[in-house]
């Protein structure tokens, strides 16, 4: 499969599995799962082999396949319980963003916006890659352990993305 088709399928899956399953007549089941056959019936332009290839080869492992079901690992704006278990985060996590958002973040902290969680990474390189997509890069260091010690729950998605509802300003610092 060529890179353009792979990207088109990945974007289609992200949109429908994270934000608008109802536009395909689908409903997310417990854990965010959708029956693969039901999805493919509504997206006849995608073959099962292509779907499996996109899931397997996606660099960010955005999707999971299990027992005839598929789901997005995180990033949902629709109401869904992904059945993630609370995890103890490492001392420091990172968040990559664009410079234009920095003043708002420094005033309000990291907010989830329309999504369920703020996304954080354990690796600086990942945060840089994510933030660079949005404009002039800024990486924020999150004192995750200290925040968790205050009782704030952290979750770890199946593809290694750390999730938290909000990061107050006092737990943030700009990383050079």
C-alpha positions as CSV (number, residue, x, y, z in Angstrom):
1,X,0.0,0.0,0.0
2,X,1.4,3.4,-0.8
3,X,2.0,6.0,1.9
4,X,-0.9,8.3,0.7
5,X,-3.5,5.5,0.9
6,X,-2.1,4.4,4.3
7,X,-2.4,8.0,5.6
8,X,-6.0,8.4,4.2
9,X,-7.1,5.2,6.0
10,X,-5.4,6.2,9.2
11,X,-7.1,9.6,9.2
12,X,-10.4,8.0,8.4
13,X,-10.0,5.6,11.3
14,X,-8.9,8.3,13.7
15,X,-11.9,10.5,12.8
16,X,-14.5,7.8,13.1
17,X,-13.1,5.8,16.0
18,X,-12.2,8.9,18.1
19,X,-14.7,11.6,17.2
20,X,-17.6,10.6,15.0
21,X,-18.5,6.9,15.1
22,X,-22.2,7.8,14.6
23,X,-21.4,9.2,11.1
24,X,-20.8,5.6,10.1
25,X,-23.8,4.3,12.1
26,X,-21.4,2.8,14.7
27,X,-21.5,3.0,18.4
28,X,-18.4,2.6,20.5
29,X,-18.7,-0.4,22.8
30,X,-17.2,-0.8,26.3
31,X,-13.5,0.0,26.1
32,X,-14.0,2.0,22.9
33,X,-14.2,-1.1,20.7
34,X,-16.0,-1.4,17.3
35,X,-16.7,-4.6,15.5
36,X,-14.2,-4.8,12.5
37,X,-16.8,-6.4,10.2
38,X,-19.3,-3.6,11.0
39,X,-16.7,-1.0,10.3
40,X,-15.6,-2.6,7.0
41,X,-19.2,-2.9,5.9
42,X,-19.6,0.8,6.2
43,X,-16.2,1.6,4.7
44,X,-16.2,-0.8,1.7
45,X,-13.3,1.1,0.1
46,X,-11.0,-0.4,2.8
47,X,-10.0,-4.1,2.7
48,X,-9.4,-6.1,5.8
49,X,-5.8,-6.6,4.7
50,X,-5.3,-2.8,4.4
51,X,-7.0,-2.2,7.8
52,X,-4.7,-4.8,9.4
53,X,-1.6,-3.3,7.7
54,X,-2.5,0.3,8.8
55,X,-2.9,-0.9,12.4
56,X,0.3,-2.9,12.4
57,X,2.4,-0.3,10.7
58,X,1.2,2.9,12.2
59,X,4.3,4.4,13.7
60,X,2.4,5.8,16.7
61,X,0.4,2.6,17.2
62,X,-2.8,4.7,17.3
63,X,-5.1,1.7,17.0
64,X,-5.5,-1.7,18.5
65,X,-7.0,-4.9,17.0
66,X,-8.3,-7.6,19.3
67,X,-10.6,-10.5,18.7
68,X,-12.4,-9.0,15.7
69,X,-12.6,-5.6,17.2
70,X,-10.7,-2.3,16.7
71,X,-10.3,0.8,18.7
72,X,-8.3,4.0,18.9
73,X,-5.9,3.9,21.8
74,X,-6.6,7.5,23.0
75,X,-7.5,10.9,21.8
76,X,-11.3,10.6,21.9
77,X,-13.6,13.5,21.9
78,X,-16.8,11.4,22.2
79,X,-17.9,9.9,25.5
80,X,-16.2,6.5,26.1
81,X,-14.6,4.6,28.9
82,X,-11.4,3.0,27.6
83,X,-11.1,0.9,30.8
84,X,-7.6,2.2,31.4
85,X,-6.2,1.5,34.8
86,X,-4.6,4.1,37.0
87,X,-0.8,4.0,36.8
88,X,2.1,5.7,38.7
89,X,3.9,8.0,36.3
90,X,7.6,8.5,36.1
91,X,9.1,11.6,37.8
92,X,9.0,13.7,34.6
93,X,6.8,13.5,31.5
94,X,6.9,15.8,28.4
95,X,4.4,17.7,26.4
96,X,5.2,19.1,22.9
97,X,3.2,22.1,21.7
98,X,3.5,25.2,19.5
99,X,4.9,28.5,20.8
100,X,1.6,30.3,20.0
101,X,-0.1,28.2,22.8
102,X,2.5,28.9,25.5
103,X,1.0,32.0,27.1
104,X,-2.4,30.3,27.5
105,X,-0.8,27.2,28.9
106,X,1.3,29.3,31.4
107,X,-2.0,31.0,32.5
108,X,-4.2,27.9,32.7
109,X,-2.0,24.9,32.7
110,X,-2.4,22.0,30.2
111,X,-6.1,21.5,29.5
112,X,-7.7,18.6,27.7
113,X,-9.9,20.7,25.5
114,X,-12.5,18.6,23.7
115,X,-10.6,15.4,24.4
116,X,-10.7,13.2,27.5
117,X,-7.1,13.7,28.5
118,X,-4.0,15.7,28.1
119,X,-1.4,13.6,26.2
120,X,2.1,13.3,27.7
121,X,5.1,11.3,26.6
122,X,7.9,9.7,28.6
123,X,10.5,10.5,25.8
124,X,11.6,14.0,25.0
125,X,12.0,13.0,21.3
126,X,8.4,12.0,21.1
127,X,7.3,15.3,22.6
128,X,9.4,17.2,20.1
129,X,8.0,15.3,17.2
130,X,4.4,15.9,18.4
131,X,4.9,19.6,19.1
132,X,6.8,20.2,15.8
133,X,3.6,19.3,13.9
134,X,1.8,22.3,15.3
135,X,4.3,25.2,14.5
136,X,7.3,26.6,16.3
137,X,8.1,24.0,18.9
138,X,8.0,24.3,22.7
139,X,8.5,21.3,25.0
140,X,7.1,21.5,28.5
141,X,8.4,19.3,31.3
142,X,5.6,18.0,33.6
143,X,6.5,17.1,37.2
144,X,4.2,14.1,36.9
145,X,5.2,12.2,40.0
146,X,4.6,15.3,42.2
147,X,1.2,15.8,40.6
148,X,0.3,12.1,41.1
149,X,1.4,12.4,44.7
150,X,-1.3,15.1,45.1
151,X,-3.9,12.4,44.1
152,X,-4.3,13.3,40.4
153,X,-4.9,10.1,38.4
154,X,-2.6,9.2,35.5
155,X,-3.3,6.5,32.9
156,X,-1.1,4.8,30.3
157,X,-2.7,3.9,27.0
158,X,-1.8,0.8,25.1
159,X,0.6,2.7,22.8
160,X,2.6,4.3,25.7
161,X,0.9,7.7,25.8
162,X,0.5,9.0,29.3
163,X,-3.0,10.6,30.0
164,X,-4.1,13.0,32.6
165,X,-7.2,15.3,32.9
166,X,-5.3,18.5,33.6
167,X,-1.8,19.7,34.5
168,X,-1.8,22.9,36.7
169,X,0.8,25.6,35.9
170,X,2.9,24.9,39.0
171,X,3.8,21.4,37.7
172,X,5.1,22.8,34.4
173,X,8.4,24.2,33.2
174,X,9.7,25.1,29.7
175,X,12.4,22.8,28.5
176,X,15.1,24.1,26.2
